Amino acid sequence: MPRPPPDEIRYPSYYTPAVRRSLARADPTMGALMKRVGAFKLQVRPLHSPFGALAESIVYQQLHGKAAATIFGRVCERVGSGKKFTPEALLAVPETSLREAGLSANKLAALLDLARKTHEGTVPTLAKVRRMDDAELIEHFTQVRGIGQWTVEMLLMFQLERPDVLPVDDFGVRKGFMKAYGLPEMPKPKALLAYGERWRPWRSVASWYLWRASELPAEG
């Protein structure tokens, strides 16, 4: 699906001053980081179609945004935009035409697998997605070729507005933790997951602040 206009982007509704105080009490170091970074500004945009969102994620993998947007736009020209971008419509387009849009062989195979698994019900409908918990969604979505846990975690955070996601394999999150907590090296995912238990049920907030920490200059 084409990316939404700016007026559809907003901040999560779950964040309140009480959430900030809760995290600061549970972890004073996180509290200090939040104070240094400032206001929580994780931007979310609505999820209109699980199929469309995952298709877009597949196309964008390992590409710069402008190049990925161009390729995805060409795919949409062939398949259809908005509500017309459906699994059935994608499967009806000749594979040669989709390759001509700029898709690699691996990405084409992933999109076709996504379309089939959506048609079969492995990828849930939007109504079902909204009723499923994070672990269930990760289990279902990662059955699609080319969709790993990190991709689903980004969808959970930035489109489904889930408040308790900690992407422990994310380079920026691990680097931010190293910098914020004064470590000599980045933590292993398992160690970060264990430490992050104290941030429940607001680990998405903590993750966003760790991303910001990875960008901060070293304190003198």
C-alpha positions as CSV (number, residue, x, y, z in Angstrom):
1,M,0.0,0.0,0.0
2,P,1.3,3.5,-0.7
3,R,2.6,5.2,2.5
4,P,-0.1,7.3,4.1
5,P,-0.2,11.1,4.1
6,P,1.4,12.9,7.1
7,D,-1.9,13.7,8.7
8,E,-2.4,10.0,9.3
9,I,0.8,9.8,11.4
10,R,0.4,10.3,15.1
11,Y,1.8,9.5,18.5
12,P,0.7,6.4,20.5
13,S,-2.4,6.8,22.6
14,Y,-1.1,4.6,25.4
15,Y,1.7,7.0,26.5
16,T,0.9,9.1,29.5
17,P,3.0,10.9,32.3
18,A,2.2,7.9,34.5
19,V,3.9,5.6,32.0
20,R,7.0,7.8,32.2
21,R,7.0,7.8,36.0
22,S,6.5,4.0,36.1
23,L,9.5,3.4,33.9
24,A,11.7,5.9,35.9
25,R,10.8,4.2,39.2
26,A,11.5,0.7,37.8
27,D,14.8,1.8,36.2
28,P,16.5,5.1,37.3
29,T,19.0,4.8,34.4
30,M,16.1,4.7,31.9
31,G,14.5,7.6,33.8
32,A,17.7,9.6,33.3
33,L,17.8,8.7,29.6
34,M,14.2,9.8,29.2
35,K,14.9,13.1,30.8
36,R,17.9,13.7,28.6
37,V,16.1,12.8,25.4
38,G,12.9,14.6,26.1
39,A,9.3,13.9,24.9
40,F,8.3,10.5,23.7
41,K,7.7,10.9,19.9
42,L,7.3,7.4,18.5
43,Q,5.2,7.9,15.3
44,V,2.5,5.4,14.4
45,R,0.4,5.1,11.3
46,P,-2.8,3.0,10.9
47,L,-2.7,-0.5,9.7
48,H,-5.3,-0.8,6.9
49,S,-4.3,-4.3,5.6
50,P,-2.0,-6.9,7.1
51,F,-1.3,-8.2,3.6
52,G,-0.5,-4.7,2.3
53,A,1.7,-3.9,5.2
54,L,3.7,-7.1,5.0
55,A,4.0,-6.8,1.2
56,E,5.5,-3.3,1.7
57,S,7.9,-4.6,4.3
58,I,9.1,-7.3,2.0
59,V,9.8,-4.8,-0.8
60,Y,11.5,-2.3,1.5
61,Q,13.9,-4.9,3.0
62,Q,17.6,-4.0,2.4
63,L,16.8,-1.1,0.1
64,H,17.0,2.7,0.6
65,G,13.6,4.2,1.1
66,K,13.4,6.1,-2.3
67,A,14.4,3.0,-4.3
68,A,12.0,0.8,-2.4
69,A,9.1,3.3,-2.8
70,T,9.7,3.4,-6.6
71,I,9.6,-0.4,-6.9
72,F,6.6,-0.7,-4.6
73,G,4.8,1.9,-6.6
74,R,5.5,-0.1,-9.8
75,V,4.1,-3.2,-8.1
76,C,1.0,-1.3,-7.1
77,E,0.5,-0.1,-10.7
78,R,0.4,-3.7,-11.8
79,V,-1.6,-5.1,-8.9
80,G,-3.8,-2.2,-7.8
81,S,-3.7,0.4,-5.1
82,G,-5.6,0.8,-1.9
83,K,-8.4,-1.8,-1.5
84,K,-7.5,-3.2,-4.9
85,F,-4.2,-4.4,-3.5
86,T,-5.3,-8.0,-2.6
87,P,-3.7,-11.4,-2.6
88,E,-5.9,-12.5,-5.5
89,A,-5.0,-9.4,-7.5
90,L,-1.3,-10.0,-7.0
91,L,-1.5,-13.7,-7.9
92,A,-3.3,-12.8,-11.1
93,V,-0.4,-10.7,-12.3
94,P,2.2,-12.6,-14.5
95,E,5.4,-13.2,-12.6
96,T,7.4,-11.6,-15.5
97,S,5.5,-8.4,-15.0
98,L,6.2,-8.3,-11.3
99,R,9.9,-8.9,-12.0
100,E,9.9,-6.0,-14.5
101,A,8.6,-3.8,-11.6
102,G,12.1,-4.3,-10.1
103,L,11.5,-7.2,-7.7
104,S,14.3,-9.6,-7.1
105,A,13.6,-13.3,-7.4
106,N,13.7,-13.7,-3.6
107,K,11.3,-10.8,-3.0
108,L,8.9,-12.1,-5.7
109,A,8.9,-15.5,-4.1
110,A,8.2,-13.9,-0.7
111,L,5.3,-11.8,-2.1
112,L,3.8,-14.8,-3.8
113,D,4.1,-16.9,-0.6
114,L,2.5,-14.0,1.4
115,A,-0.4,-13.8,-1.1
116,R,-1.0,-17.6,-0.9
117,K,-0.7,-17.7,2.9
118,T,-3.1,-14.7,3.2
119,H,-5.6,-16.4,0.9
120,E,-5.3,-19.6,3.0
121,G,-5.8,-17.8,6.3
122,T,-2.3,-18.2,7.7
123,V,-2.0,-14.4,7.6
124,P,-5.1,-13.2,9.6
125,T,-7.5,-10.6,8.6
126,L,-7.3,-7.1,10.1
127,A,-10.3,-7.9,12.4
128,K,-8.5,-11.0,13.7
129,V,-5.1,-9.2,14.0
130,R,-6.6,-6.7,16.4
131,R,-7.8,-9.5,18.7
132,M,-4.5,-11.4,18.7
133,D,-1.6,-10.9,21.1
134,D,1.9,-10.1,20.1
135,A,3.2,-13.7,20.3
136,E,0.4,-15.1,18.2
137,L,1.0,-12.5,15.5
138,I,4.7,-13.2,15.4
139,E,4.0,-16.9,15.1
140,H,1.6,-16.4,12.2
141,F,3.4,-13.7,10.3
142,T,6.9,-15.4,10.5
143,Q,5.5,-18.4,8.6
144,V,5.7,-16.2,5.5
145,R,8.8,-16.5,3.5
146,G,11.0,-13.4,4.0
147,I,9.2,-12.2,7.2
148,G,11.3,-12.5,10.3
149,Q,10.5,-11.6,13.9
150,W,12.1,-8.1,13.6
151,T,9.8,-7.2,10.7
152,V,6.7,-8.2,12.7
153,E,8.0,-6.3,15.8
154,M,8.2,-3.1,13.7
155,L,4.6,-3.7,12.5
156,L,3.5,-4.2,16.1
157,M,5.2,-1.0,17.3
158,F,4.6,1.4,14.4
159,Q,1.3,0.3,13.0
160,L,-0.6,-1.8,15.6
161,E,0.5,0.6,18.4
162,R,1.4,-2.2,20.8
163,P,3.0,-0.8,24.0
164,D,5.2,-3.8,25.1
165,V,7.5,-4.7,22.3
166,L,11.3,-5.1,22.8
167,P,13.2,-5.9,19.6
168,V,16.3,-7.4,21.2
169,D,17.9,-8.2,17.8
170,D,17.7,-4.6,16.7
171,F,21.2,-3.1,16.3
172,G,20.1,0.4,17.3
173,V,18.3,-0.8,20.5
174,R,21.4,-2.8,21.5
175,K,23.8,0.0,20.7
176,G,21.6,2.5,22.6
177,F,21.5,0.2,25.7
178,M,25.3,0.0,25.6
179,K,25.7,3.8,25.5
180,A,23.0,4.6,28.0
181,Y,24.2,2.0,30.5
182,G,27.9,2.6,30.1
183,L,28.8,-0.9,28.8
184,P,32.0,-1.7,27.0
185,E,30.1,-3.7,24.3
186,M,26.6,-4.2,23.1
187,P,24.5,-6.7,25.1
188,K,23.6,-10.1,23.8
189,P,19.9,-10.3,22.9
190,K,19.1,-12.7,25.8
191,A,20.8,-10.4,28.3
192,L,18.8,-7.4,27.0
193,L,15.6,-9.4,27.1
194,A,16.2,-10.4,30.7
195,Y,17.1,-6.8,31.8
196,G,14.1,-5.5,29.9
197,E,11.7,-7.4,32.1
198,R,11.7,-4.4,34.5
199,W,10.3,-2.2,31.7
200,R,7.1,-4.3,31.3
201,P,4.4,-3.4,30.2
202,W,6.0,-0.4,28.4
203,R,8.9,-1.9,26.6
204,S,8.0,-0.1,23.3
205,V,8.6,3.1,25.1
206,A,11.9,1.9,26.4
207,S,12.9,0.7,23.0
208,W,12.2,4.1,21.4
209,Y,14.4,5.8,24.0
210,L,17.2,3.3,23.4
211,W,17.0,4.1,19.7
212,R,17.4,7.8,20.6
213,A,20.3,6.9,23.0
214,S,22.2,5.3,20.1
215,E,22.1,8.7,18.3
216,L,23.2,10.8,21.3
217,P,26.7,12.3,21.5
218,A,28.9,10.9,24.2
219,E,28.6,12.8,27.5
220,G,31.7,14.7,28.4
